[in-house]
């Protein structure tokens, strides 16, 4: 699976994407930054370590992004951990995209596209025919990215109380 993921990364942007344990230090650090950004954007105010720890304890962790329930992909930009994306099993041939994050210092360098392509390639390797995801109305950049890459808005699925938009893409 690692060879398939490496093949879809874009060498022009010096991105390398591979599976990672969400509890490994680089992945855990990026997932904390992801959660901090989600909290800050949702509430429109800064957060702190105590609030992030509370959210993690309340179930906003990424423990399900390990086999057999899912997978976390970690992106490196010029050799440094710079982004992540998760895939979670929803149904036998359907995976959910989650935890898409590119470190602010590396945004605008193709990282989101590299992560999305790696996730789609990995999903195909795992036998998925469809990828679904949900996102919030304040994450306008994410919505634009998904539309640009062929995702279409769909009716709601699941029970995420923070979700405002749902997308799906059929994999060929």
C-alpha positions in Angstrom: 0.0 0.0 0.0 2.9 2.4 0.7 4.1 2.2 -2.9 0.7 3.1 -4.2 0.5 6.1 -2.0 4.0 7.3 -2.9 3.1 7.1 -6.6 0.2 9.6 -6.3 2.1 12.3 -4.4 3.2 15.2 -6.4 7.0 15.5 -6.6 6.8 19.0 -8.0 5.6 20.1 -4.5 8.0 17.9 -2.6 5.1 16.1 -0.8 5.4 12.5 0.4 2.3 10.8 1.9 2.3 7.5 3.9 0.2 5.7 6.5 0.9 6.6 10.1 -0.3 5.7 13.6 -2.4 8.5 14.9 -0.6 8.2 18.3 2.9 8.6 16.8 4.4 11.9 17.9 4.3 13.7 14.5 0.7 12.5 13.7 -0.5 13.3 17.2 1.0 16.8 17.0 -0.7 17.5 13.6 -4.1 16.1 14.9 -3.9 18.5 17.9 -3.2 21.4 15.5 -6.2 20.3 13.4 -8.4 20.1 16.5 -7.2 23.5 17.7 -8.0 25.1 14.4 -11.5 23.5 14.3 -12.3 24.8 17.8 -10.9 28.2 17.1 -12.8 28.6 13.8 -16.0 27.3 15.2 -16.1 29.5 18.3 -14.3 32.5 16.7 -11.8 32.7 19.6 -8.5 31.1 20.6 -8.3 27.8 22.3 -5.8 26.3 24.8 -4.4 22.9 25.6 -6.9 22.3 28.4 -9.8 22.8 25.9 -8.2 20.6 23.3 -7.6 17.8 25.9 -11.3 18.1 26.9 -12.4 17.6 23.3 -10.1 14.6 22.9 -11.5 13.1 26.1 -15.0 13.6 24.9 -14.4 11.5 21.8 -12.8 13.9 19.2 -9.8 11.6 19.0 -8.6 9.7 16.0 -8.4 6.2 17.6 -10.7 4.8 14.8 -8.1 5.8 12.1 -6.2 2.5 12.6 -7.0 -0.8 10.9 -9.5 -2.4 10.8 -11.8 0.6 11.2 -9.7 3.2 9.3 -6.4 4.6 8.3 -4.5 7.9 8.9 -2.2 9.2 6.1 0.5 11.6 7.1 2.0 14.1 4.6 5.6 15.4 4.7 6.6 18.5 2.9 10.4 18.6 2.3 10.8 15.9 4.9 8.8 17.6 7.7 5.3 16.5 8.9 2.9 19.0 7.4 -0.5 17.4 7.0 -2.9 14.5 7.5 -6.1 12.9 6.2 -8.1 10.0 7.5 -10.2 7.3 6.0 -12.9 5.6 8.0 -15.0 2.6 7.0 -18.7 3.4 6.6 -19.9 0.5 4.6 -18.2 -2.4 2.7 -17.3 -0.2 -0.4 -17.7 3.2 1.2 -15.0 5.2 3.1 -15.4 8.5 4.9 -12.8 11.2 4.5 -12.0 12.9 7.8 -9.3 14.9 9.6 -8.1 16.7 6.4 -5.4 19.2 7.6 -2.5 21.0 6.1 -0.2 22.9 8.5 -0.7 26.7 8.0 3.0 27.2 7.2 2.8 24.9 4.2 -0.6 25.9 2.8 -0.7 26.9 -0.9 2.0 24.4 -1.9 -0.3 21.6 -3.1 -0.5 19.7 0.1 -4.3 19.4 0.2 -4.3 18.0 -3.3 -1.5 15.6 -2.6 -3.4 14.4 0.5 -6.7 14.1 -1.4 -5.1 12.1 -4.2 -3.3 9.8 -1.8 -6.6 9.2 0.1 -8.5 8.4 -3.1 -5.7 6.1 -4.3 -5.7 4.3 -0.9 -9.5 4.0 -0.9 -9.3 2.3 -4.3 -6.6 0.0 -3.1 -8.9 -0.9 -0.1 -11.7 -1.7 -2.6 -13.9 1.3 -2.0 -16.1 2.6 -4.8 -17.3 5.7 -2.9 -15.8 8.3 -0.6 -18.1 10.5 1.6 -17.4 13.3 3.9 -19.0 16.0 5.9 -17.8 19.5 6.7 -18.9 22.7 8.3 -20.2 25.9 6.7 -17.2 27.9 8.0 -14.7 25.7 6.2 -15.2 27.4 2.9 -11.7 26.4 1.6 -12.4 22.8 2.2 -15.7 22.9 0.4 -14.1 24.6 -2.6 -11.3 22.0 -2.7 -13.8 19.1 -2.7 -15.9 20.6 -5.4 -12.8 21.3 -7.5 -11.9 17.6 -7.3 -15.2 16.2 -8.4 -17.0 15.8 -5.1 -20.8 16.6 -5.2 -23.1 17.7 -2.4 -25.3 14.9 -1.2 -28.1 14.5 1.4 -26.9 14.3 5.0 -25.6 11.0 6.4 -24.5 10.1 9.9 -25.2 12.0 13.1 -22.4 14.6 13.3 -24.2 17.6 14.9 -21.5 20.0 13.6 -21.9 19.0 9.9 -23.5 21.5 7.5 -22.5 20.0 4.2 -22.1 16.5 2.9 -20.1 15.4 -0.2 -19.6 12.2 -2.1 -17.3 11.1 -4.9 -17.5 7.9 -6.9 -14.1 6.4 -7.5 -13.4 5.0 -11.0 
